[in-house]
Amino acid sequence: MYQRRPNKPLRVIHSIDELPVLCNCAEAGLLLRVHPEVVARMAKNGILPGAKQGQAWIFRRDDLEKYINSLFEGVKSVEQ
């Protein structure tokens, strides 16, 4: 019987410093843990700041970091 392999990316980003300064949709998707097509759709809809170069979207690493931080604004952190 055929056993499906879980959908795992070939590469995982553990730190934002592992990304280049300018990222494409695939690299941004690794950081955000979403499919590259979702990243492109987010950029097209203005959710994620990016620039279109030809047919490819590019993103600044700093903008991706600001986007992630904006997701947690207003969320109380657990102090240890």
C-alpha positions in Angstrom: 0.0 0.0 0.0 1.3 3.5 -0.9 2.1 5.6 2.1 2.0 9.3 1.7 4.9 11.3 2.8 4.1 14.4 4.9 4.3 17.7 3.1 7.6 18.9 4.4 9.8 21.6 2.8 13.3 20.7 1.7 14.7 23.5 3.7 13.6 25.1 7.0 14.5 28.6 8.1 15.3 28.7 11.9 16.5 32.3 12.0 15.8 35.3 9.8 19.5 35.8 9.5 19.6 32.7 7.2 17.7 34.6 4.5 19.4 36.8 1.9 18.7 40.6 2.1 16.4 40.3 -0.9 14.2 37.3 -0.9 12.0 35.7 -3.6 8.6 34.1 -2.9 10.1 30.7 -2.1 12.5 32.1 0.5 9.8 34.3 2.1 7.5 31.3 2.2 10.1 29.3 4.1 10.2 31.9 6.7 6.5 32.5 6.9 5.8 28.7 6.6 3.4 29.2 3.7 3.4 28.2 0.0 5.2 30.6 -2.4 1.9 31.2 -4.3 0.4 32.3 -1.0 3.3 34.8 -0.5 2.7 36.2 -4.0 -1.0 36.5 -3.4 -0.3 38.3 -0.1 2.0 40.7 -1.9 -0.5 41.3 -4.7 -3.2 42.1 -2.2 -1.0 44.5 -0.3 -0.8 42.4 2.8 2.9 41.8 2.5 5.2 44.6 1.3 7.1 43.6 -1.8 8.2 44.8 -5.3 7.5 43.1 -8.6 10.5 42.7 -10.8 9.3 41.3 -14.1 7.1 38.4 -13.1 8.8 37.7 -9.8 8.1 39.2 -6.4 11.0 40.3 -4.3 10.9 41.1 -0.6 13.3 42.8 1.8 14.3 40.7 4.8 13.6 43.7 7.1 10.1 44.0 5.7 9.4 40.4 6.4 10.6 40.8 9.9 8.4 43.8 10.4 5.4 41.8 9.0 6.0 39.0 11.4 6.3 41.4 14.4 3.1 43.1 13.4 1.3 39.8 13.7 2.1 39.7 17.4 1.2 43.4 18.2 -1.2 43.5 21.1 -0.5 39.9 22.2 0.7 39.6 25.7 3.9 37.7 26.1 4.4 35.1 28.8 7.1 36.3 31.2 9.2 33.6 32.9 
